[in-house]
Amino acid sequence: MIMTLEELTTLDKLNEAFAQCSRISQWKESTQRYKTALLMNNTQLQEDLRNGTYRTSPTNGFELSERGKLRHIEAPAIRDRVIQKVLCKYILVPELSKPLIYDNYASLKNRGTSFARKRIAILLRKFIQEHGEDGYILQIDIRRYFDSIDHGVLKELVHKRVHETPEIMDLIDHIIDSSMDRGLNLGSEAPQIFAIYYLSPVDTYAKTVRRVKYYGRYMDDIFILSESKEELRDILAGIKEQLIGLKLEINERKTHITKLRRGFTFMQIKYNVTNGKIIKRPTHSKIVRERRRLKKYKILYDKGVISELDIRNAYKSWRNGVVKDCNACKRTISSMDKLYDSLFPDKEFYCRCGREQIIHNTFRKEQLWILENAL
């Protein structure tokens, strides 16, 4: 059902969108300032949208380290995030997510890194049961994916799927063009769904045209399992042709075919297949980053910048994630726990690794009960 711009930009929808956007940014001065005059600000935003005078505000740029890679983020102003939230909730996500395959893991509800790691383990197990351990895995990475997305191609893809009023389509085009001359800004909601949808032709080619059974994609990281190296090479050539139409290029350094018995790395997990069993370990770089982070926390803690409780919660989150995603991490966890104890020797810490429970120092009974029920 087509929605008009007036229906999309009611004050109820804008107020609800602000409440959702401000949940994780209430501490920001810009959010608090917008909230102090929420009705007036949203009324002005509504008028700008309906009059066709809406223009995005300047973004706030900063650097963010994600999985060991330094990314430049352009965070939009709160008023721009509000309208992007409305567009995504009522138009973009419902429409652009319909054609997405099940094994598309990034930035969608009930998706994410944990889901991706579970799915690759499931597909790998099924492949081994069907073909044995002598197969191959093709891993594909797109060169500078976010920076290389072409606005013209993206608009064409979006217009094929989204059929709204001309005013709403112009608004979507304006948000796409507001990112930069080429590529999309990381840091806001709309570019995430655009980036997920942009590679749909590749998914369609692999799953529909080539009928690939063991295929998955996390944003621009793609994997394909096959018992034939020649078949994977042929599929890779076809995917390259699809990428030409999207004005993208393969990252040759990170694109390769590996024999399953040799093991491979996907999303910071090292997978090895031994006697029909799938061994999952955290990568060396993931461990090194956490060790460095704990040592930086120690410096900040000594300066009084961060509390030990915040450090404990951060480490517990990392630790539980490793235990959840890996089945061969006991030695790694033990080593990291020793490092934590050496940096914070007088602090209490409770941790758990599978069935093994380790209690450092002493706790009062009520403290232990709280921690046990929180894990």
C-alpha positions as CSV (number, residue, x, y, z in Angstrom):
1,M,0.0,0.0,0.0
2,I,1.5,3.4,-1.0
3,M,1.9,5.8,1.8
4,T,1.7,9.6,1.2
5,L,4.2,12.0,2.6
6,E,1.6,13.4,5.0
7,E,0.9,9.9,6.4
8,L,4.6,9.2,6.7
9,T,5.5,12.5,8.5
10,T,2.8,12.7,11.2
11,L,4.0,14.1,14.6
12,D,3.2,10.7,16.2
13,K,5.7,9.0,13.9
14,L,8.3,11.6,14.2
15,N,8.1,11.7,18.1
16,E,8.2,7.9,18.2
17,A,11.3,7.9,15.9
18,F,13.0,10.4,18.1
19,A,12.4,8.3,21.2
20,Q,14.0,5.3,19.4
21,C,16.9,7.3,18.1
22,S,17.7,8.9,21.5
23,R,17.8,5.7,23.5
24,I,21.6,5.3,23.0
25,S,22.5,9.0,22.6
26,Q,20.6,10.7,25.5
27,W,24.0,11.8,26.9
28,K,24.8,13.9,23.8
29,E,24.3,17.6,24.0
30,S,22.7,17.7,20.5
31,T,20.1,15.1,21.6
32,Q,19.3,16.9,24.8
33,R,19.0,20.3,23.0
34,Y,16.6,18.8,20.5
35,K,14.6,17.2,23.2
36,T,14.1,20.4,25.2
37,A,12.0,21.7,22.2
38,L,10.9,18.4,20.8
39,L,7.5,19.4,19.6
40,M,8.8,22.6,18.0
41,N,11.7,20.8,16.3
42,N,9.6,18.0,14.9
43,T,6.9,20.4,13.7
44,Q,9.6,22.3,11.8
45,L,11.0,19.1,10.4
46,Q,7.5,18.1,9.4
47,E,7.0,21.4,7.6
48,D,10.4,21.2,5.8
49,L,9.6,17.7,4.6
50,R,6.1,18.5,3.4
51,N,7.2,21.8,1.7
52,G,10.1,20.1,-0.1
53,T,12.6,22.4,1.7
54,Y,14.2,19.6,3.8
55,R,18.0,19.4,3.5
56,T,20.3,17.2,5.6
57,S,22.5,18.9,8.2
58,P,26.3,18.7,8.3
59,T,27.5,15.3,9.7
60,N,29.9,14.7,12.6
61,G,33.0,12.8,11.4
62,F,35.2,10.5,13.5
63,E,37.3,7.4,13.3
64,L,36.1,4.0,14.7
65,S,38.1,0.8,15.0
66,E,35.9,-2.1,13.9
67,R,37.3,-5.7,13.9
68,G,40.8,-4.2,13.7
69,K,40.0,-2.0,10.8
70,L,39.9,1.8,11.1
71,R,36.7,3.2,9.5
72,H,35.7,6.8,9.0
73,I,32.2,7.4,10.3
74,E,30.0,10.4,9.4
75,A,27.3,10.6,12.0
76,P,24.1,12.5,11.0
77,A,22.4,15.2,13.1
78,I,19.6,14.0,15.3
79,R,16.9,15.5,13.0
80,D,18.3,13.6,10.1
81,R,18.3,10.4,12.1
82,V,14.7,10.9,13.0
83,I,13.5,11.0,9.4
84,Q,15.8,8.1,8.4
85,K,14.3,6.1,11.2
86,V,10.8,6.8,9.9
87,L,11.8,5.9,6.3
88,C,13.5,2.7,7.4
89,K,10.7,1.6,9.6
90,Y,7.7,2.2,7.3
91,I,9.3,1.9,3.8
92,L,12.9,0.9,3.3
93,V,13.3,-2.1,5.6
94,P,9.9,-3.6,4.8
95,E,10.4,-3.3,1.0
96,L,14.2,-3.8,0.6
97,S,14.3,-6.8,3.0
98,K,11.7,-8.8,1.1
99,P,14.0,-10.0,-1.7
100,L,17.0,-10.7,0.6
101,I,18.0,-14.3,1.0
102,Y,18.0,-16.0,4.3
103,D,21.8,-16.3,4.5
104,N,22.2,-12.5,4.4
105,Y,23.4,-11.8,7.9
106,A,24.2,-8.1,8.5
107,S,22.2,-5.3,10.1
108,L,18.7,-6.9,10.1
109,K,16.4,-8.0,12.9
110,N,17.3,-11.4,14.2
111,R,20.6,-11.2,12.3
112,G,24.1,-10.2,13.2
113,T,27.6,-11.7,13.8
114,S,26.4,-14.5,16.2
115,F,23.7,-15.6,13.6
116,A,26.3,-15.5,10.8
117,R,28.7,-17.7,12.8
118,K,25.9,-20.1,13.7
119,R,24.9,-20.4,10.0
120,I,28.3,-21.0,8.6
121,A,28.8,-23.7,11.2
122,I,25.5,-25.3,10.2
123,L,26.2,-25.1,6.5
124,L,29.7,-26.4,7.0
125,R,28.4,-29.4,9.0
126,K,25.8,-30.2,6.3
127,F,28.4,-29.9,3.6
128,I,30.7,-32.3,5.4
129,Q,27.9,-34.8,5.9
130,E,27.1,-34.7,2.2
131,H,30.5,-34.4,0.6
132,G,33.1,-35.2,3.2
133,E,36.1,-33.0,4.2
134,D,37.7,-32.8,0.8
135,G,35.8,-29.7,-0.3
136,Y,36.8,-26.1,-0.8
137,I,35.6,-22.7,0.4
138,L,35.6,-19.5,-1.8
139,Q,35.8,-16.3,0.2
140,I,35.1,-13.0,-1.5
141,D,35.7,-9.5,-0.3
142,I,34.7,-6.3,-2.1
143,R,37.3,-3.6,-2.5
144,R,36.3,-0.5,-0.5
145,Y,32.7,-1.5,-0.5
146,F,31.0,1.4,1.3
147,D,33.1,4.0,-0.4
148,S,32.5,2.5,-3.9
149,I,28.7,2.2,-3.9
150,D,27.5,4.2,-7.0
151,H,24.5,6.5,-6.3
152,G,23.0,6.1,-9.7
153,V,23.1,2.3,-9.6
154,L,21.7,2.4,-6.0
155,K,18.8,4.6,-7.0
156,E,18.0,2.4,-9.9
157,L,17.9,-0.7,-7.6
158,V,15.8,1.1,-5.0
159,H,13.3,2.4,-7.5
160,K,12.8,-1.1,-8.9
161,R,11.7,-2.3,-5.5
162,V,10.2,0.8,-3.8
163,H,7.1,2.3,-5.4
164,E,6.0,5.3,-3.4
165,T,4.8,8.8,-4.2
166,P,7.2,11.1,-6.1
167,E,7.7,13.2,-2.9
168,I,8.9,10.2,-0.9
169,M,11.1,8.9,-3.8
170,D,12.7,12.3,-4.0
171,L,13.3,12.2,-0.3
172,I,15.0,8.8,-0.5
173,D,17.2,10.1,-3.4
174,H,18.2,13.1,-1.4
175,I,19.3,11.0,1.5
176,I,21.3,8.8,-0.9
177,D,23.0,11.9,-2.5
178,S,23.6,13.5,0.9
179,S,26.3,10.9,1.8
180,M,29.0,12.1,-0.6
181,D,29.7,12.2,-4.3
182,R,30.2,8.4,-4.3
183,G,29.7,5.8,-1.6
184,L,27.7,5.8,1.6
185,N,28.3,7.3,5.0
186,L,28.7,4.7,7.8
187,G,27.0,5.8,11.0
188,S,23.3,6.1,10.1
189,E,20.4,3.6,9.6
190,A,19.4,4.2,5.9
191,P,22.9,3.5,4.5
192,Q,23.0,0.2,6.3
193,I,19.9,-1.2,4.5
194,F,21.1,0.4,1.2
195,A,24.4,-1.4,1.6
196,I,22.7,-4.7,2.4
197,Y,20.4,-4.5,-0.6
198,Y,23.0,-3.3,-3.0
199,L,24.6,-6.7,-3.5
200,S,21.2,-8.5,-4.0
201,P,22.1,-9.1,-7.7
202,V,25.1,-11.1,-6.6
203,D,22.9,-13.1,-4.2
204,T,20.4,-13.7,-6.9
205,Y,23.1,-14.9,-9.4
206,A,24.6,-17.3,-6.9
207,K,21.4,-18.8,-5.4
208,T,19.0,-18.6,-8.4
209,V,21.2,-18.7,-11.5
210,R,24.0,-21.0,-10.3
211,R,21.8,-22.7,-7.7
212,V,24.6,-22.6,-5.1
213,K,23.4,-24.4,-2.0
214,Y,26.1,-23.5,0.5
215,Y,26.3,-19.7,0.2
216,G,26.3,-16.8,2.8
217,R,27.0,-13.1,2.9
218,Y,27.7,-10.7,5.7
219,M,27.6,-7.2,4.1
220,D,30.4,-7.5,1.5
221,D,32.0,-10.7,2.9
222,I,30.8,-13.7,0.9
223,F,31.6,-17.4,1.3
224,I,30.7,-20.4,-0.9
225,L,31.3,-24.1,-0.2
226,S,31.8,-26.6,-3.0
227,E,33.5,-29.9,-3.7
228,S,35.0,-28.6,-6.9
229,K,37.6,-25.9,-7.2
230,E,36.8,-25.4,-10.9
231,E,33.2,-24.8,-10.1
232,L,34.2,-22.1,-7.5
233,R,36.5,-20.4,-10.1
234,D,33.6,-20.4,-12.6
235,I,31.2,-18.9,-10.0
236,L,33.8,-16.3,-9.0
237,A,34.1,-15.2,-12.7
238,G,30.3,-14.9,-12.9
239,I,30.2,-12.8,-9.7
240,K,32.9,-10.5,-11.1
241,E,30.6,-9.9,-14.1
242,Q,27.8,-9.0,-11.8
243,L,30.0,-6.6,-9.9
244,I,30.9,-4.8,-13.1
245,G,27.3,-3.8,-13.4
246,L,27.3,-2.6,-9.8
247,K,30.6,-0.6,-10.5
248,L,32.4,-2.6,-7.8
249,E,35.7,-4.6,-7.8
250,I,36.9,-7.7,-6.1
251,N,39.6,-7.3,-3.4
252,E,42.0,-9.8,-4.9
253,R,44.2,-9.9,-1.8
254,K,41.3,-11.1,0.4
255,T,39.5,-13.2,-2.2
256,H,40.8,-16.8,-2.4
257,I,39.8,-20.5,-2.6
258,T,41.0,-22.6,0.3
259,K,40.8,-26.4,1.0
260,L,38.6,-27.1,4.0
261,R,41.2,-29.3,5.6
262,R,43.6,-26.4,5.7
263,G,41.2,-24.3,7.7
264,F,39.8,-20.8,7.1
265,T,38.9,-17.6,8.9
266,F,35.5,-15.9,8.7
267,M,34.4,-13.0,10.9
268,Q,37.3,-13.4,13.4
269,I,36.8,-17.1,13.9
270,K,39.3,-19.7,12.8
271,Y,37.5,-22.8,11.5
272,N,39.3,-26.2,11.2
273,V,37.7,-29.5,10.1
274,T,39.2,-32.6,11.8
275,N,37.7,-36.1,11.6
276,G,34.3,-34.7,10.9
277,K,34.4,-32.2,13.8
278,I,34.4,-28.4,13.3
279,I,36.9,-26.7,15.6
280,K,36.3,-23.0,16.2
281,R,38.9,-20.8,17.7
282,P,39.3,-17.0,18.1
283,T,41.8,-15.5,15.7
284,H,45.2,-14.3,16.9
285,S,44.4,-10.7,16.0
286,K,41.2,-10.8,18.1
287,I,43.1,-12.0,21.1
288,V,45.9,-9.4,20.6
289,R,43.4,-6.6,20.4
290,E,41.7,-7.6,23.6
291,R,45.0,-7.9,25.5
292,R,46.0,-4.4,24.3
293,R,42.5,-3.1,25.3
294,L,42.9,-4.4,28.8
295,K,46.3,-2.8,29.2
296,K,44.8,0.5,28.0
297,Y,42.0,0.1,30.5
298,K,44.6,-0.3,33.2
299,I,46.2,3.0,32.3
300,L,42.8,4.8,32.2
301,Y,41.8,3.1,35.5
302,D,44.9,4.3,37.3
303,K,44.1,7.9,36.1
304,G,40.6,7.6,37.4
305,V,39.0,7.9,33.9
306,I,37.2,4.6,34.0
307,S,35.8,2.5,36.8
308,E,36.8,-1.1,37.4
309,L,33.1,-2.2,37.1
310,D,33.0,-0.8,33.5
311,I,36.2,-2.7,32.7
312,R,34.9,-5.9,34.2
313,N,31.7,-5.6,32.3
314,A,33.5,-4.9,29.0
315,Y,35.9,-7.9,29.5
316,K,33.0,-10.1,30.6
317,S,31.1,-9.2,27.4
318,W,34.2,-10.1,25.2
319,R,34.8,-13.3,27.2
320,N,31.2,-14.5,27.0
321,G,31.2,-13.8,23.3
322,V,34.3,-15.9,22.7
323,V,32.9,-18.8,24.8
324,K,29.6,-18.6,22.9
325,D,31.1,-18.6,19.4
326,C,34.1,-20.9,19.9
327,N,34.3,-24.5,21.1
328,A,38.1,-24.6,21.5
329,C,39.0,-21.6,23.6
330,K,39.8,-22.9,27.1
331,R,43.5,-22.1,26.8
332,T,42.8,-18.7,25.4
333,I,40.3,-17.8,28.2
334,S,42.6,-19.1,30.9
335,S,45.4,-16.9,29.5
336,M,43.2,-13.8,29.3
337,D,41.9,-14.4,32.8
338,K,45.4,-14.5,34.1
339,L,46.2,-11.2,32.4
340,Y,43.0,-9.6,33.9
341,D,44.1,-10.8,37.4
342,S,47.6,-9.5,36.9
343,L,46.2,-6.0,35.9
344,F,43.5,-5.9,38.6
345,P,44.8,-8.2,41.3
346,D,42.7,-6.8,44.2
347,K,39.4,-6.8,42.3
348,E,36.7,-9.4,42.3
349,F,35.9,-11.2,39.1
350,Y,33.6,-14.1,38.4
351,C,33.7,-15.9,35.1
352,R,32.4,-19.0,33.5
353,C,33.8,-21.2,30.6
354,G,31.3,-23.9,29.5
355,R,30.7,-26.1,32.6
356,E,33.8,-24.9,34.3
357,Q,33.2,-22.1,36.9
358,I,36.1,-20.1,38.2
359,I,35.8,-17.8,41.2
360,H,38.7,-15.3,41.7
361,N,39.2,-14.1,45.3
362,T,36.1,-14.2,47.5
363,F,32.5,-13.0,47.2
364,R,29.8,-12.5,49.7
365,K,27.0,-14.9,49.1
366,E,24.6,-12.3,47.9
367,Q,27.2,-11.0,45.4
368,L,27.8,-14.4,44.0
369,W,24.1,-15.0,43.6
370,I,23.6,-11.8,41.7
371,L,26.5,-12.6,39.3
372,E,25.4,-16.2,38.7
373,N,21.9,-15.0,37.7
374,A,23.3,-12.2,35.5
375,L,25.5,-14.5,33.4
